[in-house]
Amino acid sequence: MAEVDKNNPLFADVGNDEEFVKRYGTCIGTGMSAVIYARDEVAAKVYREGQKAFQAFKEAFTLSVVGELGIPAPRVYGVETFQGRTAVLMDQVRGVSLSDIMGESVDKVPECLDKAVELQIAMHNATFSDFVPQKNMVRGMILDGPGLTDGERKMLLKKLDSLPEGSSICHGDFHCGNILFNGTSYQIIDWAEVSSGCPAADACRSYLDYWFMSEELAEMYLERYCRLSGKPREEVLAWLPVMAGSLYGYLSEEAKKMAALFFRK
């Protein structure tokens, strides 16, 4: 494994982490909110100083719930505080993302999309009502997202109110980049935006994720999702203005231009 750059300019310096290395193993990754260590197939996601402890418990709760419902995700072993920082102990996830596999061989695209849709529909068939309601999450993104006019917010919120509720598990960022394959099994990662809600909304968010990469890829995904789920295309795309508007303020300038096509006249 390549040596991890502990002084990545994108994120805060890890600093002297000798005690964390002793307790949890080698540093294998750094991010904005946490540093990842691993030993003997167990990873420790150690939240940085200043991060709220509830984030670790929320992540552990999410992974525990989806795991108990049979959804392939890292297994959680516990949450602990060490040296004043909170850590989630979980399976060390290994593998290659389906996005990377598709990037290496265009012939693999149909197969990878088929698997992604299969996993997503199985996830949607599981219900759990104690995650954040999906529409509440989307509403908050519209209200807080920068760059929208007051008129656009009003229009998007009115549209959101007209769309259906639901209690299915919705990942919120489900695409091939968040599915890892180790040669024998698949794992779904990055559950930060999980909610309880409408499967069509989750599929629409996936459609947008793919659309930002390639309109052709997005259409390939949507055809498969609708065919295998039995949902009409119109049911998924009814969420398009709302989903595009909710993401708008958090996108790059180029992606903003693309998202605006779906809600800005």
N, C-alpha and C positions, 0 to 999 in steps of 0.2 A: 504494500500500500504506500502511496506517495506520502511524503511528509507534509503535515498540515502547516500552513502559514499562520502562526499565531498572531502575526502583526498585520493581518489583512486590513488595508486602508479603508475598506468599506465598513468595518465594524471596530468597536472598541478593542484595544489591546487586551489579551487574556491576562497579561501580567504574570506574577509569580504564582503558578498553580501547582507547585510541588506537592502540597498536601492532597489536592484533588487527584493528581496522577497516582499517588500512593493508594488512595481509597478506591478510585474508579477505573484506573487503567490509562491507556494512551489517549491523548486528545486526537479525535478523528474528524472534528468539524467545528466551525465557529459560525455563529449567526448574530443577528442584531439583538436578540433577546436571551440567547443561551449559548453555552459551550457544550459539546458532546464528547464524552469519554467512553471507552469501551474496554472490557476485559471478559474473556471466556463467554463470548456471545451475549453478554448483557451490556446494554448501553445505559449511560447515565446522562440525561439531559439536565444540565445544571444551569438554572436561570441566573442571569447576571445580577450584580448588586443593583438595587433600585427597582427591580422587577417585582411586581406584587406576587405574594405567595399563592394567591388564589388561582393564578394562571396554571401553576403546576398541578394543583388539585383538579382544575377544570379539564386539563388535558388527560390526566389519569382517569377521570370519570368517563370522559368520552370514549377513550380506548377500551375501558372495561366494558362499557355498555355494548359497543359494536362487536367486541369479541364474544361476549356472552350470547349475542344474537346470531353468531355464526358468520359474521362478516370478516373477511381476511384482513386483519390489521395487527400491528405489533402488540404483543401481550405485555401487560403491565404487571410489575412485581411489587411496586410500592412507591411511596413518596416519603422523602426524609429531608431534614434540614441538617446541613453540615457547613461549618465555618460561616454561619449566618446566611447561607444561600440555600434555596430549595431545589431539590433534584427529583426527577421522575426516573425510576428504574424500569427499563423495558427491554424487550428483545432487540438485539442489534439487527437491523434490517439490512440484508445484502441483496444485490441483484442489479439488473439493468432496467431502466425505464422503458416502457413500450414506445415512448417518443424516440428514444435513442435507437431502438431496434428499427423503427420506421425510417429514421434518418439514414441508417446504414444500408437499407435495402428497400426500395420502393415496392418491391414484390411482397413485402411483409405488411404493407399498410392495411389491406382488407382483413387479414388475419388478426392484426392487433386491434383494429376497430371493432371487429366482431367480439373479441374477448373483453374489451373495455365495456361495450354495451351489455354483454352478458352479466358482467360484474355489477354494473350500475343498476340494471333491472332487478337483480337479486337483492341489492341493497334497498331499493325502493319498495320491495315486497315486505321488508321488515318495518314495523311501526314502533314508535316510542314517542310519547307525548311530553317528556320532561326536558328535552332540549329547547333552546330558544325557539319560539315560533318564527318560522321563516319570514312571514310578512312583517313581523316586528323588526327583524334584522334588516330586511330590504328597506323598510321605511326609515330606519335610522341612517342608513347609507345615503339615502336621497336627501334627508334633512341636513346631514353633516357634510356631505360631499361638496368640495369647492367647485366653482365654475358654472354652476347651474343658476339660471335666473329664477326669481320668485315665481314667475309665470310657469316656468318649466317644472319647478318643484310641485306646484299646485296641480298641474296637468298629470304628472307622473303619480302623485299620491291618489288622485281621483281614479286613475286607471288601476292602480294597485288595489284599491278598495273593491273594485268590481271583479277581481280575480279570485279563484277558489282557495280555500284553506286546505289543510291536509295534515296527516300525522306520520307520513312516511319519513324514514331517515334520508335526509338530503345532505350530501357532502359539501356542496357549495363551491367546489373548485375541481370537479371531477373531469379529468382528461388523462390522456396517455402518459403525460409527464409525472403523474402522481400514482402510477401503478408500476410496481417493480416486479420483475420476473427473475428468479434465481436458477432457472433451468428446470425446476420441477413444480414450483408453486408461485402464486401471485400474492402481493401485499399492497393494500391501499394505504397511502401515507398522506400527511398534511391535512389534518382534520380540524384546522383552526376555524373554519366557517361552517361547521356542521349545524344543522337545524332540523326541526320537525316541520314538515310542510308538504307541498304539492310536488309530485314527481315531475310534472311537466315544466315547472319552474326550474328545477335542478337540471333537467335536460336542456332547457333554453340557455342556462348559464354555460353548460358544456358546449352548446352550439356556438356561443360567442367566443369561448376560449379557442375553439378550432378555427373560427372565422378570422380571428386576429392573425392566425398562422396562414390560412389559405381558405378562400371561399369554397373551393372544390372539396377540400377536406371536411369542412363544416357540413356540406351537403351530403357527403358520403356518410358521415356520422348520423345525421338526422334521418336519412332514409333507413338506416339500420335500426335506429332506436324506435322509430315509428312502426316499422314492420314487426319487430320482435316484441314490442310492448303492447301493440294494438292501439296505440294512441294516434289520433289523426294529427297530421302535420300542423293544422291550424291551432290545435290545442296547445302545442308547444310554443309556436311562434306568437301566440297571443301575449306571452310574457316578454317579448323582445324589447319593446320600448322601455318597459320598467327596468329590466335587467341591464340594458345598455345605459340608461340614465343613472342607475344606482352605482355603476362602476365608473362612470365618466370622470369624476373628480380625482380618481386614484390611478389613472392611466397615464402613459407617456403622451407627449403631444401628438405623435403620429397616430397612436391608438385612439386618442380622443376624437380625431377627425373621422375615424372609422365608426366609432360608437355613436357619434352625433347623427349619423345618417339614419339611425333607427328611431330617433325621437325629436330631432330638431328640424323644424320646417324652414 
